[in-house]
Amino acid sequence: MITCTRIKLHVFCDASEKAFLAVGYFKIISEDEVDISFVMAKSRVSPLRPMSIPRMELQAAVLGSRLAQTIKDNHEIQIDTTHSWSDSRTVLCWIRSSERK
């Protein structure tokens, strides 16, 4: 029997001209091994009205945030920490800014 010591949720988000997406994984750390397990993914096609890539990346971050909350609400296991990942520096600066909190 494997005893689970920690469970971490990692959510990755990204966007392109055609779509944006978010995907969630559990990182399960036990005494002697680490397992990665796919949990859930969501994707959306870009709207008909053209949107800038930074705006699409922000939409992906929002989708990732909602995906993380859905995973937390619908699983009975105890998630120790949640990590969100984005490759867009613009989105990270927007999230950290205090202008529109």
Phi, psi and omega in degrees: 000131179266127176267129181272124180264321181214146174232125179245143176255125177245126180241124179251139177226149180201164181213159174218188179294333188258338184196167171223156187206166173214145180220142182241140178229146169265135170252110185256114183253113177254187185300321187234004179204165178237129177242143175246133183226126176295135181249303188197152176219152177221142176219155178222140174282145181297149181293161180296322176289125183301141180230147179291157179297317177301322178294321177295321177296322177295319176299321178296321178295320176296316178299320178296320178296317179293323178297316179300317180294321177297317179297315180297319183289332188252009175238139181274349181286154180276115177267121184286311180220156177237132178237129177249138185234135175216145178265006182262114177294326179300314180296317179298321177292320178298317182293321182281343183291154181255007184295314186237046179282000000 
